[in-house]
Amino acid sequence: MQHTPLLLVIFAMFGQTLLTLLVMFIMGKRRFKAAKNKLVDKNAFKTMDLTTAPEDVIVAGRNFSNQFEIPMLFFVVCVLAIALNKVSWVFALGAVLFVISRLVHSYIHLSTNHVLMRYRTFLIGCVFLIIQWAAIIFTLL
């Protein structure tokens, strides 16, 4: 099919969106559980001062914030490639692998939180993002 790379990019973007929503759900569930078990004062949520919250609550909040950092650069490059009609197989593969790296990163962050593994996964995702940018720039030269 002629538009397969484009579909892969759109599905990758949708996958990243779903990951963000899933992390938001996990964050909310952990916050409500902590409040219910009186591990966090409910008033702390008024100002979001969760410094005394359990680690799993803080980690989920950080992971949710992470979804609005590097992934925003992913969305920018994807929209740019679509708008310029520069979605190639290399670009699409980079998009899919980027999202897989973000899934793995979130899984590590929200479970074992092994910092070195998480960092390496983050760097791998950044490499895929760079590949996407390079794929666009190369087609423009």
N, C-alpha and C positions, 0 to 999 in steps of 0.2 A: 504494500500500500504506500502510496506516494507521501502521505502526511504522517507516517508513523513516528518520525522523530518529533514532530510538533505535538502529537498526542502524548508521547512519553514525557515531554517537558510539562505539558498541562497536568498530566497525572502526578508528576513529581511535585509540582506546585500544590496540587490538592493534597498530596501526602504530607507535605510540610505543614499545611494548614490544619489537617487532622491531628498531626502530632502536637501542634500548639494547643488545640482544643482539648486533647487528651491530657496534656500536662496541666492545663488549667483545671480540669476536673479532679485530677490527683491532688493538686495543691488545695483546692477547696475542700476535698474530703479530709485531708490531713489537718487543715485548719479547724474545721468543724469538730473533728474528733478530739483535737487538743483542747478546744474550748469546752466541749461537753465533759471531758475528763478533768476540767479545771487546771490544765497544764499551762493555759494561757488565759489571762484576764480578758474577758470579752471587750472591755474598754480599749484594750491594746489595738483592736482592729479599727478603731476610730481614726487613729493617726498612723496605723500600720507600723507601730513600734513593736516589732516582734523579736527584739534582741534577747528576750528571756524565753522565747518559745523553744520547744524541743528541736533538736537538730534536723529531724526529718521534715518538719514544717518549714524551717529556714531553707533547707536544700531544695524543696519543691518550689518555693518562691523564687529562689535564684535560678532554677532551671526554667521556670516560666519566663523570667526576665531575659534569659539567654535566647529564648525564641524570637526576641525582638532586636537582636544584635546582629551577628553574622548572617542569619537567615534573611534579614532584610536586604543584604547585598545580593543574596541568591535571587530574591524576587525581582530586584532591579535588573540584574543581568538577564533573567528570563524574559521579562517584559521587553527589554531592549532588543533581544534576539528575535522575539516574535514580531515586534514593530518593524524591525529592519529586514524581516524575512531572511534571517541568517541562522535558522535552526538546522544544524547538521547532525549527523549521527554522533560525532564526537561530542558536540554540545549536549545532546540529549543524554548520552551515557554519563557525562559529567554531572548532569542534573539528577539523574536517578541515583548515582553513587553518592552525591552530596547528601541527599535526603536519607539514604541508608546510613550514612555516617552520623547524621543527626539523631536518627532513631537509636543507634548503638550508644551514642554519647548520652542521650537522655536515659536510656536503660541503665547504663553504668552509674550516672549521677544519682538516679532515684533509687538504686538498689545498693550495691556495694560501695559506691562513691570512691572507688580506687582512683586516686588522683592522677597517677602516672598513666594508667590506661585511658582515663578520661581525656587527659591532655593529648595523648597520641591520637586518639580518635578525633579530637577537635582539629589537630593539625592535618590529618588526612582529609577531613572535610574541607579545610581551607585550600588544600592542593586541588581538589575537584572544582572548587569555586574559581581558582586561578586558571584551571584548564578551560572552564567555560568562557572566562574573559578572553583568554588567548585565542580560543576558537573564533570568537566574534572579530577580534582585532585582526587576526590573520586573514579573514575573508574580506576585510575592508581595505587591505593593503593592495 
